[in-house]
Each structure stands twice: as structure tokens, then as C-alpha cells.
């Protein structure tokens, strides 16, 4: 069925002949058409239904076309209105546009003219709807609750994101490749006061130097060979919203200086331009590099680092938060398996014990591939990629037992010391929480700290 048959058009025209011509024309084009012979009847129909488009004469007895336009916009702001008149003036056209009319057509008009205007109007409305649906999908995908993590470190991160979101300070997100830096950046934007404005993302490592600068700052016609027109940069497009500079550690130093100026002054110049352009943009940057090392190597500006690092956010790699692997696996199984495929306990153990160098992105890819290739509804270890099955977990490696024997007490003490340090790391040094992770009483936990000489006595206790 032609999608246009679902589009509703209201004709408000007091000339019976014109009313009939428009109705027959639009119905033959597949639209659902209602008509009224005066403005009062037109408004009654507007109150009873939602129309995609209204075509109204301006001059009518009683309620005129301007009142129909006002009421249409009041009742349904997304409804488009085309004004038609045989007595057009510049003043009436200006007033119609101010009130929100989509277009203004003079009588007499050709059939093709009205057809083209109607088609363009409804195409515009369709694009608006698609854009709104896309925006809603993006908002839903990148909501804070879609960041999966029950580990203490991820819970700590999830707790600070709402606080970060409320300011306009620059944010620097660090984390290994595939750890979810853009997901966190979008979540910050989507719960911030800038959420209704643009979120513009660019990977600084994906473009050559010259192209990166022109993408970020824009250019004027004639600025370089091929610059045949003026072009807005991403900072302009992101005005009042947020810009996400992914892999900023790969940005050339000379462009870093220009980005620093935007952050410090809120102004920049397009390539080939002479005028300063003012913008209000929140900068969220991300990198998998150690920027302090890059500063020492002369590869990153120290002043830019401190401007970006106002609010530092570190996303831990997946191998440091293994308790997040099972819920992530279940999430991706629902996404790719539509709830029809499960994972066996043995397969889950394999996945938990794997080191995941590609982090969450690698885990997602593995689940997607496994779901596609498996021939049954339960994923068994043999269904998993060989690199997962062949990797022995670090915690599972035991010293070889030879004829010379081993020092079991020392090995157990080393393991206990390692787990205590790990628990303190996961709980940011809060001893009471670390004790709970190890299922120890606080007194017993303090005894072990003293026994192994771990941490100062003034560590956090809760």
C-alpha cells in the first residue's frame, strides 16, 4: 500500500469549485482528504482529527485563513499549513510565515504547482518524523541504565555520571579500546541540560590532518583547492550541545592549539576566514593513550590536557571487572538471540575466565558471531571461538607439583594477599566494603591487613 494513503489532508476553501478540484486531485494522488467550505467548519474538523497538512484559503467570510492557521498550529504544531489566496500581498505573506505557514500560493495556480508543493510539504513532515524517531532511538540506546555493570567500579562510575552531566565542564574519558567510552559520553550528554541539542562525534584518528581541521572548524569558499562553498564545522553544528572528540590523543599538535582556543575563549575561525565565530559547546574527549606520557614525548599539549581533564572519567577494562561479564553476556544474548538462545554454565565460565583484550566490543562481537553460527539453543564451550577456550585464566594457573614438593603455605598466603589487594582496589580503599567482598568480618580483615603489611592504618573504613 502506498504510504501516502495514510497522510491526511484538510482543505478549507469557500469556493465550491476550487474545493472540489483540490479534493479530487489529492484523492487521486492517494491522500485521505477532508474538506470544509468555511473557516469555522475547518476548525471543527481540526478539533476532531490530526491532519498532516492543511490547505486553506485566506479570505473567507467569518473565520479567515489566518485564524485557521493559528488554530491548526495550536492544536497540532507538527501539522503543515499551505495558505492560498487570490488577493495576495507582501504583508499577508509575511504574516502567514510568521504564524508558521509552510508555504503561500497565489491563485490561479497550475495543477502541477499545487502537487509539487504538497509533495514537498509531506516529504518534509515525513523527514521530521523519521528524525524524531531516530533521536528517540538514540536516546533509548544511550540511556544511563543501558550501561551494564554491577561491579563496584562500574557502580562508582554510574553514580558520578549524573553529577558530571549537570555541569558544562570539559570531560576526559580514558579507557582501553572497546571499553565503552562513546557510550559513556552519550549518556553524559543525554541526561544533561544540553540533551535536546546536538551530540556531534568525530574520531580524531580516522582523518588526515588537513581534513580533520576543516571538519572541526569548517572553511570558507576558496580556502583551499576544492573549497567551492562555505562549510560549517562540527563545532558550529554542535552549538549549544556537545562535541565528542574520540581518540584525541591522535590529534596533531597544531590542531590541538586551535581546539584549546575554542575551549578557552569559545571562539574560532573557519579555514580561510577572518571573522571570529562564537560557540557554546561542551567538549567531551576520549582516549586509550596515556596522555601524560604523550606530553613528555611532545605529542600532546600539556595546557590542553589540563583544560580537558577538568572531570576525569576512567572506564576499567573488562578483565578488571569480571563480575560484569555474565550480565553483559545475557544482555547481548537478548539483543542477538531474541531471548531464544541460552548459555551453558561451562561456557559462561570460559567467558568469565577470558581476558577480553578488546573489552565489551569484543564480547559483543563474540556473542553475535556465536549466535549466528550455533545450531542449537544452548551455547556450549565448543561453540565459542578457539581463542577463548585455549586461554587459561590467570587465577587458575598453579605452580607445577614436582618431586621436590612446593611451599603450600606460601602459595596460599600469596593468593590471599593478592585477593585482599584486589578487593581494596575494587572498593577504592574502603575497608568495610572490601571485607564484604571477601566474606570476612571486619576484624578478621584488619588482622590480615596487619599480617601482610597492606595499606596505611588510616585507609578508608566506610
N, C-alpha and C positions, 0 to 999 in steps of 0.2 A: 504494500500500500504506500502511496506517495505520502511522505511525511508532512507535506503542506496541507493535507486534508484535516489535520489536527489543528491547524492555525486558524484562529477565529478573527474575523474582521467585522467591525461595525461601521456602517455607512449612515451618516447623519446629513441629509440633504433634502431641502424643502421643494426642489423642483422634481416633480414626479418622473419626468422623462430621464433626467440625469441620474436619479436614484435607481431607476430600473436598469439603465445602461451599465452602471457600475456594478450592480448586483449580478447581472447576467455574466458580465465579463469575468468577475472574480470567482464566481461559482464554476464557470467553465475552466478556470485555471486550477480548480481543485480545492479552493478555500471554503471554509464554513462561514457563510455570510448572514448577518442580521442587518436590518435596516430600520431607520426611523425617519419620519417626514418632518420632524421639528426637534429643536434642542431639548425640550422638556421630556419628550419620549426617549430621546437618546440617553439622557441622564438616568431615566428609569431603567433602561436596559443595562447601563454601566453598573448600576447598583445590584443587579441580579446575576451578573456573569463577569468573568475576567476575559478581556479581549487582548489579542496580541497586537492588533492595530486598529486605530480609529481614523476614518476619513470623514472630515466634517467641513461643511460649508461655513464661511464666516458670517455672512449676512443672512439672518433668518428672523422671522417675526418672533417676538418674545425672547426666549433664551437664545443668545447668539453663539457662534462657534468658539469664541474665547471662553465663555462660561463652560461649554462642553469640554474644552481643553483643560481648564482648571480642575474640573470635577474628575476627569479621566486620570490626571496626574495625582490627585488627592486619593482616589480610590485604589489605583494600581500604578505606582510610579514607574514600573517597567513597561507599561503599555506605550507604544509609539503612536504619535498623532500626526497626521498629514492634514494641513489646512488647505482648503480650496476656495477660491473666490474669483468673481468676475470684476470686482471693484478694488483691485489690489493697489496699495500704496506702500511706499518705503516704510512709513510709520507703522502700518499694520503688520508688515512682515517682521520688523524689529520686535514689536510687542509679542508676536507669536513665538519667535525664537526665545525671547526672554522667559516666556511662560513654559518653555520646554518642548515646543513643537519639533518634530523630526525634520519636516520639510514644508514648503509653501508653494502651491501650484496655482498658476493663473488659468482661468477659463478664457476661451475654449482650449482644451488640450487634446493631443492625439492619444489614441488608444495605447500605442506603444510607450508613450511618455509615462502614463499612469502605471502601466505594467512594470516598467523598469524601476520606477520609484518604489512601488510596493515590494517588488522582489528584493531590492537593496535594503529596504527597511527591515523586512523579515529576516534577511540574512544577518543583518547587524544584531537583531534581537536573539537569533539563534546562537551567534558567536558569544554574545553576552552570557547566555545561559550555560553554554559549554565552559566558558571561562570560570563562571561561578561554581559549576560542578567540579572542575579541576582544582580550583582553590580549596574547596571543601575536602576533596580527596587528599590534597597535600596537608591540610590542617589535621585531618584524621590520622594520616600516616605518621606525621611527625609530632604527635601529641606526647607530652611528658610521660604519660602512662604506657606508651609504647616502647619506652626504653626499659628493657628487661634486665633486671639484676637484683637478686636478693642478698648478695654478699654485702658485708659491712662497708666495703669500699664503694660499691655502687650505690648503696643506700645513702652513704655520706654525700656522694655526688648528686643524687636525685634531690636531696634535701637542700642543697645550696643553689640549684638552678633557678628556682622561683625568686630567690633573693637577688641573684645576678640579673635576672630578666627585667627587674623593675628599674634598673639604672640605665644610663646611656654610655657607661664607661666601656672602653675597649676590652675585649676578652681575647686571651690567648689559650687555645686548646692544644694540648700536647698529647701524643699517643701514637702507638705504632700503626702502621698501615693496616686498614681493615678493622680498626677498633671501634669505629662509630663516631668519628669527630664531626662529620656533617650532620648526623642525626642529632647530636647534642646542640650544635649551632642552630639548627632549625627549631629545635624545642625551645631554646632560649628566646628566639625571635617570636615564636607563635604564642607565647604566654606573656609577651612584653607589651607595653603601650603602643609599640610600633606594629603590632600583629596585622593590622588591616592594610599596611603599606607593603611595599615590595621587599622581598628577600632575594638578593641577587648573588649568585655564587660563581666563582671562577677558580679554576685550577691554575696556579701560577707556574706550574712545571710543564703545562701542556702547550704553551705558546712560545714562539721565539720572542726575543727581547723587543723588537720593534712593534710586533703585533700586540704584545701584552700591554705596552704603554698606550697604544691607540685604543685598545679595548677598554682599558680602565678610565682614561681621561677624555677619549673622543678626539675628533680632529676637525679642522676647517677645510673647506674646499681649496685644493691646491697645496695643501701642506706637504704632500709627497706624491710621487707618481702613482696614479690610480685613485687619488682622493678627489673624486668628481663631484662630491657634495659634502655638506656639513653632516657630521655624525655625533650624536650624543655618546658619551662614555658611560660605563657602568655606574660610576659614582653619581652621575646625574639621574640615571634611571632609578637608582636606589634612594633618591632624595626622600627624606622623612622615614625611610625604612632602615634596612640593614644590608651590609655587603659582607659576604663571606669569602675571605682570601685563603683558599686552601693551599697547602704546601708553600706557605710564604717563605720558608727557608730557601726555596729555589729561586726567589725573585732576584734579578740582577741589582747590584748595589746602587746604580744610578737611578733606577726606578724607585728603589726604597726611599731615596731622598725626596722624591715627589709625593710618595704616599705619606711620608712623615709630615710634609707641609699640609696636606689635606687634613690629617688628624689634628695638627696643632692649630691651624687657622680656619679650617672649614672652607678653604678656597683652593682653586686650582685653575690652570689654563689648559684649554684643549691644545693639541699639537697644531702649530701654525696660528694660534690665537693670540690676541693681545689683551683681551679683557679677562678679568678675574671672575670666575663663576663660584657663587656661594652655595654650599650644600649642607644639609643636616643629615648625616649618615652615621649609624653605629657600625663600627668596624669589629668584626669577629674574625680572627685569624686562626689558622691551624697549621701544625707541622709535625712531622715524625722525626725531625732532626733535633740534635742538641744545639740550640741556638747560642748558648754560652761558648761552646767550642767553636761555632761558626764565627762568633765575634772575635775570638782570639786569632782565628785564621784569616781575619779580614774579609770574611764572606758575608757578614751581616752587621748592619749598623747598630751600635750599642744604644744610641738615642731612640731609634725606632723600637728596639726590643723593650725598653722601659715604658714607652708610650703604649705598646700593645699589651704588655704584661701587667696592666692595672689589676685585672682579675684573672689569675692563672687557674686553669682547669686541666687536671691530668686524668686521662682515661686509662685505667690499668689494663694491661694486656690480659687476654683470656686465660692464659696459663697461671696468672696470679689470682684468679677468682673462679676456680673450678666449680664452686657450688652454683655458679650461674649457667653452667653448660646444660644440665638437664632441662631447666625451663626454656632455654633458648632452643634446644632440640625440639621440645614439644611445640613451641611457637612456630618453628619452620615446618614441622610436620603438618600442622594445621594449614599453614599457608600453601604448601605444595601438594600435600596429600589429601586435603579437604576432609580431614578427620577420619579417613578410611584406612590409613596405614599407621601401625604402631611400631615401637622399637623394643626389642628384647632387652632384659636386664644385662645380659652379657655384652650386647652391642653398646648399651649406654656406658658400661664400664670402660670399654675400649675408647669411646669418645671422651670420657672424662679424663682418662689417663694420657691422651694425646696432647702434645704441647701447643698445637694450633699457632704456628708462626704467622699465618695470615689472619689470625683473630676471628672476629664474628663473621667477616665477609667469607673467609674460607669455610667456616662451619655452615653458613647458609648455602654455599655452592655445593658442599658435600651432601647435604640433605636433599637439595634439589636434584642432583645427579642420581643419588641413590633411589629416591622415589621414582624417578623416570625409568630406571633400569631394573628395579626389583620386580620379581614375578609373583610375589605373594604379599599378604597384607601385614606381615611382621618382618621388620628388618633384622636379619641375623648377622653375626660378625662377618660371615663370608660375603655378604652383600656390600660391605664397606670397602673403600679404596685400600689397596695393599699397604700404602704408607702409614695408615692408621693402625693396622693390625701388626705391622712389623716393628712399631715403636714401643719399646719397653718403658714404662713410666719410671721417672727418676726415683720416686719414693719406693718403688718396688725392687730396686737393684740392691742385692745383698752381697756382702763380701763372700768370696769363694771359701767354702769349708774344705780345708786340706788336712793332710795327716798331721800337720804341725798345730792344728787347732786354731781357735780365734778367741779374742777377749770379748765375750758376750756382754759383760757389764759395761765396758767402754762404749761398745756399739750402741747399746740401749740408751746410755747417757747422752751420746752424741745425737741420737734421734730425738730424745726428749728435749734437749737444748734447742734443736732446730725447730721443733714444733712450738716451743714457747716463744721463740723469736718471731716466728711466722704469725702466731696469734696476736702478739703485740703490734706487729706491722699492720695486720688487717684491721685492728681496732684503734689505730692511730695512738697507740701507747696507753689506752685506757685499761688499767689492770683488771678491774672488775669484769669488763666485757671479755677480755682475753681469757680469764679464768672460766667464764661460762662456755666459751668456745671449746675449751679442753675438758669440760665437765669436771672441773676441780673446785674444791672450796677455796675461798679467797685466802684463807690461812695456809692451806697446802700450796697454793700458787706462789704466795710470798716466800715460803720456805724454799721452793725450787729456784726462785729468782736469786735468793741469797746463796744457795748451793752452787749455782753456775755463774755467779757474778754478773748477772744480766741487768743492765739499766741502772740508773741512779735511783736512790731511795725516794727522790721527790717526783717520780713518774706519776702520771695522772692516775687517780684511783676511781674516777667516775664523774 
